[in-house]
Amino acid sequence: MIQVINRALDILEFLADEPEKQRALGEIAEKLNLNSGTCANIIKTLVDRKYIDKLEKKKGYCLGAKAYGLTGNENYKKDLTEAAKEELNSLTKKIKENSLLAVLENDMRRVLVRVMSEHPIQASTAPEKRAYDSASGRSLIAILPDIELQKFVKQYGLPKKGEWEGVKDEKSLMEQISRIRDTGYATQLTKEKIVGLAVPVYKGEKVIASLGIYMPQFRYSKSDKMELVTLLKHASKKITKRLK
């Protein structure tokens, strides 16, 4: 076996265990029992090849775009993630909260890119969730053309208990979807008291992704809600412009 390849794969697998979590170089080296210099050199190569993303300053490392691309996710688009990264970074700096870009894959919301804030008390969200059970997923479902929306509900059913508060049947689901369409954004409050807000991202006239932010409810309660929505929509428009 070629040792350096094994070590590189060990690092990728370690980061993939919790893709949302940022890992410091020292933590990676310690957990994998690697020499710090060797670990740093391998990570540098993986960053250069975009299999690992280096977060700002001392934030650490997480899985990169190429690693997600290896999953065979047809919705994954390099031009989309590259167009979104700068706007995600800018959005997180402005609001000081976590942001993400996600796509709809079957009945799942899959995170492609995320930027973490510097708050000591962090909100978290899984890299994959049932679309009904996330603001970004709801945003993507709501913007589906009516025929596709009907097919989606027929194939995957209604939200399960606890996935979408206030939705009990098809009528209440359509009421919630109509509200998202009217306002242009979706929301969610999880049982863990995490609030999510999300808006669609277009390429031309087609919705291809969702741009979202998420934070603890206690910080959301003190924020200007409509200002957050305005910033989200503005960032979405800038991403759409970059994709032309």
N, C-alpha and C positions, 0 to 999 in steps of 0.2 A: 504493500500500500504506500502511496505517496503522502508523506506526513503533512506537508503544507496544505494539500487539498483537503485532507481530513479536518485540519484545524479550521480552514475557511468554512467548511460545511458545518462544523460544530458551532461556529459563531453565528451563521445564518439561522440554524435551528434554534439556538438560544434566543435570538431576537424574535423569531417567529412564534415562540411559545406565548408571548404577550406582545403582539405587534403594536399595541397602543402605548406601551411603556417605554420611556426613554432610558437607555442604559449608558452609564459612564464607562470610559475605557478601563478604569481600574476594576470596576465590578465585573466586566466581561472577562478580563484576564484572570481575576481571582476565581470566578465560578468555573472556568474551564481549565484552571491550573496551567495557564500559559505565561510565559515570560512577557513582561509588559512591552518591551521593544518589539518582540516577534508579533504580538497581538496588534500593536499599533501599525506595523508594516502591512499585515494582512488586511486590516480594516481600511487602511489608506487605499489599497488596491481595489477593495470592494466598493468604497465610496467613489473612486474614479470611474468604476464601471457601472455605477448607479444601482448596485445591489443593496447598498446601505446608504441611508441619508445621514449626513452630519448636521445636527441641529445647532442652533446659534450658541457660540461661546462654550459655556460649560454644561450645556443641557444634555449632551451625550449623543447617542446614536439610536436609529430605529431602521426597520426594513425600508428599502428604497423601491423606486418604481419598477426596476427590472425584476426584482424578487416577486412582486405582485404579478408581473407579466408572465412569469413562468407557470402560473396556475392555469393558463389557458383561458382566462376570463376574456370573452369576446368583447365585453364592454370596456375593457381597459384600453385607453388610447394615450400614447405618449404625448401627442400634441395637446391633449386636454389637460393632463397633469402638469405639463410644463407651463401651459398658459395660466393655470390656476395658482401655482406655487407663490408667485410674487404677490398676488392679490390676497391669498390666505395669510401670508406673513404680514402684509400691511394691515389687514383687518384685525388680526390678533394683537398687533401693536396698538391699534387705536382703541379697541374695547377691552384689552387685557384679559381676554377669555379665549378658550380653545376654539379652533375652527376646523372644518373638514370639507372635503369634496367626496361625494358618494354617487354611485350608480345603482340602477335597479337590475338585478339579475334573478330572473324567475320571480319568486316571492320574497327575495332577500334584498336588503340594502347592504351594499358592500362599500366600505371606505377605501378610496384610492390614495388620498393624500390627507394628512392632518398636521396641524401646527399647534403646539402646546404653549400655553401661557406660562408665566413665571410665578403664578400664585402658589403659595405653600400648601393651600388646601385645594386639591385638584378634583375636577369632575372627570368621570371616565365614561366611555361608551365602547361597546364591542366592535371589532372590525367588521363583523357580520351580524345582522339582526333581521328578524322578520320585518318586512317593509312597513307593515301596519304599526309596528312597535317602535317607531322612530319618527322624529320630525322630518328628517331628510327623505325617508321612505314614503311618508304620507304626501310630501310635496311632489314626489315623482309619480305616485299613483294618481293623485288628483288631476294632474295635467295630461294624463293619457286621453287620447280621443275617446269619445263615448263608446264606440264599438270595441276598442281595445280594453277599455275599463270593464265593460260587460264580460269580455272573455276572461279578464283577470279574476274577477269575482267568481265566475263560473268554475274556473280551473282551481283556484286556491281557497275559495270559500270566504266567509266573513271573518273579521278579526276574532281571535280566540279570547276567552275571558281574561281580562286584565291587559290586553294588548292596546286597546284604544278606548279610553274612558268616554262614556256617553254614547258609544255605538253598541246597539243591542240587536239590530236587524238591518236589512238592506235599506230601509227608509232612512234610518238615523245615519247610516254610513253615507248615503248620498247627500244628506243635509250637511254633514261635516265636509265632504268633498266640495260641495257648492260654496261653502264658507271659505275654503282655501282658495278656490278659483276666484272668488270675489275680491279677497284681500291680497292675493298674490304671495301668501306665505303660510307655512304650517307650523304648529307648535306641539310640544309634548311636555308633560310633567310626569316623570317616572316615580315609581314607588320609593326609589332611593332619594327622591327630592332633587333630581337633576332636571333642569329645564333646557329644552332644545328649541331652536328656531331655525327654519330652513326656507330657502327660495329656489326655484328652478334655474338652471343654466341652459342657455340655448346655443345651438350652432345653426345659424340661419333662422328658420322658423321651427326647428325641431328641438325638443327638450332632450338633452343628452346626459344631464347630471343634476345634482342638487348641491347647493352651497349651504352649509349650516354652521351654527355656533352652539355651544352647550356650556352650562355653568351651574353651580349650586343654586338652589332656589333662593337662599338668603341673599345672595348677591344680585340675582335677577330682580328680586323685590325692590331693591334700592336703585335700580337702573331706570333709564328712560327707554321704555319698551319700543316706542315708535322710532326713536333714534336708532336703535339696534336694527330694526327692520329696514329703515332707510339705508343704513350702511351696508347691510346685506344685499339689498337690491342694487345698490350702486356698484358693489364689487362684482356681482353677477353680470351686470351690463359690461363691465370692463373685461371680464373673462370672455364673454361672447364676442366682443370687439376684437380681442386677440385671436380668436379662432377663425375669423373671416379670411 
